[in-house]
Amino acid sequence: MAQSEGSALRGALFRYRVMADVVGVALVVLVLVGMPLKYLAGQPGVVNVLGPIHGLLYIVYLLTAIDLSRRVRLRLLEMVAMAAAGLLPFLAFVVERRMTRRVTQGWTGVRAPERPPATGRTAGV
């Protein structure tokens, strides 16, 4: 991977990760705080404010997911999972971790170095 391609891919992954976290948190707050307040306490304020914000953030999230999937050439099922992640609470965090792991596997120098086999001796003794 050329340096400029690697830098662009890292940028796309970073943008995707940020948006996945932001959309994931907004959705969890909307579902776990806003919806109970609206339907159990008759207070629709959180849903009225956070609902449209989440919708806008979800569109930006989809754009970052499309950008990343185009650069990495993801399979259709992976792209569907990324799209669904912004609609189901907590799924954004799971999919984001899996996509990050999948994308970074191809980078050289990202994996932890292998340890030498244990011999039972200490070094220098």
HELIX and SHEET records of a PDB file:
HELIX    1   1 GLN A    3  VAL A   29  1                                  27    
HELIX    2   2 LEU A   30  GLY A   34  3                                   5    
HELIX    3   3 MET A   35  LEU A   40  1                                   6    
HELIX    4   4 GLY A   45  VAL A   72  1                                  28    
HELIX    5   5 LEU A   76  ALA A   85  1                                  10    
HELIX    6   6 LEU A   91  THR A  104  1                                  14    
END                                                                             
